[in-house]
């Protein structure tokens, strides 16, 4: 096992990796930007180094500076977390060349899977179904012609990267020029490459993904599925494991395809194969993410396997500790992403100082957080500030436990999406497991709750104003009465009480 690991990330995922290192007896090294000097991951690590300015491109994305600190600190390995440099094949290669172990797949695997079109071709080799789409390097005119052949609606997708960036759904031909322009611009800004391709939009689908573990000896297993159908703008909001949509037969079939894709890619370490599942039980390959996922805790809760520790063990050259038949799913787990944004103001980012934090606790409740009372949330990074996970023996128990935990969770000083998460979990459709990737837009808009909250606020304000005016009138009449010598305050109060009786 490694002696010292550098965590090339920030926030709750950096804290998560640092904790795993500590439990393995491995020293941890944190990186921080100038605005993250007092961040929680800095406090938790054994060592910490400043690597630049507030903007990510001046700090966390600076490969030269990250590698310089790694050499200065004398680390054995670099864990990228997710986001930033986690899916950058050049960074993975440079880690190897500098003599550091990259905690993730090989550079060539990262490059292969980072190209979404190449990943689709790999799935076709594995015998898995893919959605009708196009190749890379097509002109806008060629893409428009291909969309006419595929049939609308189609989605324009960035060929590299993920996280919903560089994606635009096009429902009519006349929308295509603007969608291509915006998608290319966003893809270049986010991933440094404007390449895009098209896929046919499959309506009414669920998002199902399989967690993969693979060692350097060619052993590959999956740890069951997660469902992340509750999404907003292609970003997952609530995840759970397992999925109500899968039976044992479909789970076995999809798991075998996921394992086969990982084998064909020469995959080593932890990864995720993502699918879309339609109402008829037919699944389509979406992509494979060569990194740890945000929602990995729900898999940990139902399997009892610490994925971050397994990442470190596999990166150090060890074999898998279990076989596929040893994997058992026990119970049900849900995860809610806690975001610093106002869902009732079009999800506008919320920045400022966190004044108070009260985290929920109790059996089956877990919090992965990167904040504390006094922490400053800035505009420079992702709005994800913590994750709330709840486990139960059944889905119903996990749901009730999550609702209880959300009621207990208090973050003061900034707006969060906790009220909206409560609205989602209170939805009869969600409680019945009747969700798909369009669920939030179609059945759970936050504006409805905002209108009811506004009405309540106006009602309370009106009542308080009326009460204040009545009190001021009584005081004014009492003052006039004293000036005229008619009566005292006590007599005035007695008369009022007499009338009241």
N, C-alpha and C positions, 0 to 999 in steps of 0.2 A: 504494500500500500504506500501511497505517496506520503511524504513528510510535510509538505507545504503546498497549498493550492491557492492560486490567485482567482478571485471571482470577478470576472470582467462584466459587471452589471451593477444595478442599484435596486433600491426599493425592496418589496416583499420577497422577490425571488432571490436576491442576494442574501437576505436574512435566512431564507430557507436553506440555501446551499451551505452557508456558514454553520448553521446548526448541525447539518449532516456531517460536516467535517469534524466538528467538535466531538460528536458522538463516536466517530471513528478514530479519534486521537490524532487528527490531522490539523496542523496549524493553518489558519486562513489569513489571506491578505485581501483587503478591500481597496477599491478605487473610488474616488469621489471628485466631483466637480466643485467649483468654488461655492456654489449655492447649496451643495450637499455636505458641507463640512460637518454639520451636526446631525446628519441622517442616522437612522437606526442601524443600518448595515455597517456604518463606520464604527459605531459604538460596540457592536457585537464582535467585530473581527479582532484577531490578534495584532494585526498591523494594518495601517491605512495610509494611502498616498494620494495627494492631490494631482490630478492629471490635466487640468485646464479649466477653461471658462464654462459658463452655465450651459450654453448650447451644446447639444450632443456631438455635433460635428467638430467642436473644439475640445472635447474631452473623451466621452465614452466611445466615440467612433474613431479616435486617433490610434490607429494600429501601432505606429512607431512608438508612441508614448506608453501604450499598454505593455508592449514587449520590453521596453526599456525598464519599466517598473518591475516586470517579472524577473528580469535579470538582476536588478538591484536587490530585490527581496530574496532571490535564490529559491524560487519555487520549482516544483517538479512538473506541475500541470496547471492548465488554465481552463476554468469552467465558464462558458459564456452565458449560462442562463438561457433566457429567450429574449428575442429582440436584439437591437444593436448589432453585434458582430456574430450572433449565434449561427446564422445561415450564410455567412460570407465565406466562400471557398478559399479566397485569397488569404483571409486571416487564418483559417485552419492550416493552410500550407505554410504560411510564415511561422506559425507556432512550431510546426515540425522542424522546419529549417533552422530555427533558433534553439532547438533542443528541448522544447517543452511539449508535453503531451496535451493534445487538444481533447477535452472531455466531450466527445461526440463522435460522429462517423468520420471516415477518412475524407480528405479534401476532395478527391475525385467523386465520392458519393454525394457530398454536399453539392458539388457543381452539377452533377447529374440530376438530382432531385430538385435543385433550385430552378431548373429549367422545366416549367410545367408541361410544355409540349413533349419534351423528352421523357418525362415521367409518365405521360399518357401512353407513349409508345411502349414503355416498359410494361405497363399494365396489360397492354394488348398482347405482349409476348407471354405474360403469365396466364393468359386465357380469361382475364377478367373483363367485364363489360365497360366500355367507355362511352361518354356522351358524344354525339356528333359535333365535330368542331373543325378547326382549320390548323394549318401549320404556321410556323414562324416566318418572319421577313416578307409578309405580303403587304402590298401597297394598300392605301385606304380604298382605292377603287376596287381592288381585288377582294378585300374584306367585305365591302358592300355587296359585291356580286355573290360572294359565298353566303352571306346572310340571306339573300333572296332564295338560294338553293336550300339552305338549312331550314328556313322558315322562322318567322318571328313568333315570340320574342327570343332574342339572343342576348348573351352577356359578353361584353368586351372585358377581357381579363389581362392583367399584366403577366408577362411570361416569366418574370422573376419576382421573388418575394412573396408576401402574403398579407394576412391581417386585414383583408378587405380593401386594401389600397390599390388604386388603379383598376377598379371595377365599375362598370356602368351597364345597367340593363337597358336594352333598346327594344322598344315595342313596335316602332314604325320606321320605315325606310328613311324618312326625312329627319329622324333623330340621329342617324348614324354619324354624320360628319362631326357634330358637336360632341357626341359621346367618344368618338375616337380621339378627338383633339384633347379633351379633358383627361381621358384615361392615360394617354401617352404622357401628358404633362405631369400627372400625378405619379406615374410609374417612374419617370426619370428623376423626379424630386425625391422619391422614397427609396428607390433601388439603384439609381444611376444608370438605368437602361429603359428606353421608351418602348421596347418591343411589346406588342400585345397580340392576342389571338382571340378567336371567337369560340363560344360553346352555345349549344342550344339550351334554352331554359326549360328545365323539367318542373312542372307545376306540382304543388302539394307534396313536396318531399321532406323527409326527415334527414338531419345531419347525424350520421353514425360514424364513429371512428374507433379503430382498434389500436391498443397500446402494444408496441413491439419491444422485445428485448432480444439482443443478438450478441454473441461473443465472437472472438477472432478465430475460433475453431470451426465456424460454420453452423453452430447451433442457434436456432431461432425459435422463439415461442411468442405467443400473444397472451395478454392478460385480460382478455375480454374486451367488451365495448363500453364506450361512453356515448351519451346522446347530448348534442349541443344544438338542438333545433330552435331554442328560444334565442333569437338573434335580432340585433338592431344594426342596420347598415353593414351586414355581413360580419358583425362582431358578436360573439357569444356573450350572453348575459347570465343565463342559468344553465348549468350542466348537471347531468346525473349519470349514475352507473348502477346497475345495467340499464338497458332500454326496454320499455314495455312493448316495443314494436317487434322484438326478436324472440323467436322460440329457439329451442335447442338446435334444431336442424339448420335454421338460417344462420344462427351464431356460428355453428361449426363450419358452414360453407364460406361465410365471409371471413372468418378467422384464417381458414386455409389459404384463401386468395391473398390476404394481407401478408402472411408468412412467406408465400411464394414470391411476392413482389420484393420483400426485403432480401430474400436469398438472391434473386436476380440482380439486385443492386449491389450485392456484396456488402450488405449493411452490417455495421458493428455499433453497439451501444443502444440507447433508447430512442425510439422514434414512433411516429403515429401515421397510420394509413387511414385516410378519410374517404368516406363514401356518401352518396346520396341514395336514400331508400324511398321508392315511390309507394303509392297506396296498394299496389298489387304485389308487393313483396319483392320487386325487382330492384337490384342495387347497381349503382354506377360508380366507377372510380372518380374521385375528385382530385386528390393530391396526396403526397407523402411528405410530412414535415420532419426534417432531420434534426430534431432538437427535443427538448423537454417542452411539454405543453403547459399552458396556464392552468388547465383543469386537471392536471395529474393527481392532485390529492384525492379525487373521488375514486380513482383506481386503487390508490394506496389503501383507502378505507375499506374497500370490499375484498381486497386480496391479502392485506397484511404485509405487502411488499413495499419497502422504502425505495422509490425509484431513483432518488438522488444518490443514495448509497450504492445502489446497483450500477448507476452510471460511473461512479468513481471506481468501483471494483472492476467493471468491464474495461474501463480505460487503462487500468493498471495491468491488464493482460490476463485476468482471471476468467475462468469458465463460468457459464451459467450454473446457478446452484440448484435449479429445479428443472424438471421436464414438463412438457405440455400437460401430461396427465396429472401432474401434481398441482396444477393451478385450480383453485376452487374459489368461486365467487360467493361471498357470504354477506347477506343483508343488502341494504340499499344506501346509497350516498348521494347527496346533492351539494352543489356549490353555487353560491351567489357571488358575483363580482361586485365589490363595493367600489364605486367610482366617485371621484370628486367632481360632480357635475350636477346641474339642476335639471331634472327631467321635466319639470313643468315650465321651463323657459327654453324649450327646444334643445335640451341637454347642453346648455352652455357650460363651459368649464368654470369651476369654482376654485378660486385661489385665496390664499391668506393663511393665517395662523390657526392651527388646531388648538383650541383652548382647553377642551376636555375630551377624554376618551374613556368610555366604559365598555369593555369587551364582554360579550356573553360567555358563559361557561356552562359546566354541567356535563353529564354523561353524553357521549356521542357528539360533542360540539368541538370544533377546531377552528382557530383563527390564524391565518397567515397574513401578517401585517407589516407595513413598513413605516408606520406613523406612531406618534406619541403626543401627549399634551405638550404644546410648545413648538411642535414641528411646523415649519413653513412649507406649504404646498405652492409650487410655482407653475407657470405656464409652459415651462421648457420641456416637460416630459409627459408621458402617458398619464391619463387620469385614473388609472387603476391604483388604488392605495391599499387595499386589503382584499382578502378572500375569506368568506365564511362558509364552512363546510359542516354538514350535519349528517349523521349516520343513524340508521334504524334497522331493525330486523326485517321490516317491510317498507314499501314505498310510503304507505300512509304514515307510519311512525317517523320516517325521515322527514316527511313534509311537515308534520305537526311540530317536530323538534326544530326545524328550520324557521317556521313561523314564530315560535317562541323565542328563538335566538335573535331574530331580526327585531322583535319587540324590545329585547334587552339591550341591543347595540345602540350606543349613544356616541356620536361624533359631533362635537360642538365647535363652532367657529367657521365652518365651511358647509356648503350644501353638499349633500350626497344623494345617491339614487336609492337609498334604503326605502323611502315611502313607495317608490315605484316597484321595487322588488316585492314589497308586501302586497301591492295591488296584483302583481303577476301571480303570486302564490295563492291569493284569494280567488283567482279566476276559476270558475267551475270547469272550464276547458282544460286548464293546466292540471287541476286536481284529477281530472279524468284521463290525463295523459293524451289528450287530443290536440297535439301541437305539430306544427311543421315550421319551415324556415320563414314563413310569412305570418306567423301567429301574432307577433306583437303589432305589426302594421294593421292587421285585419280585425283582431279581437281585443286588443289591450292597449289602446292609445292613452297616454298619460294625460292628455288635455281634459278628459272627462273628470278625472279626480281633481284636477286643478280648478275647474269651474266650481265644483262642490266646495272645495276649500276656500275659494274666493267668496262664495256666497255665505259660508259660515263666518268668515272673517268680517264681512260687511255687516252681518246680523249682530255679531258681538260688539263691533265698534258702534253701531247705531244704539244698541242698548246701553252701553257705557256712556255715550254722549247724552242720551235722554236722562239717565240717572244723574249725571253731573249737573245738567241744567236744572232739574228739580231741586237738587241740593243747594244750588246757588240761589234759586228763587226763595227757598225757605230762609236761608241766611240773610238775604236782602230784606225780607219782610220782618225778620226778628230785629235787625238793626233799626229799621224805621220805627218799629213799635217801641223800642227802648228810648229812642230820641223823643217820641211823643209822650213818654211817660205812661203809656197805657198798661204795660204789663212787663214781666221779667222773662228771661229765657226759660226758667223752670215752668212758669205758667204757660208759656207758648208751647213748650214741649208737651205739657200735660194736656192742653187742648188738642194738640195734633193726635196724641195717643187716644184721647177720648173719642175723637171723630173716627179714628181707625177702628175702635171697638164697636 
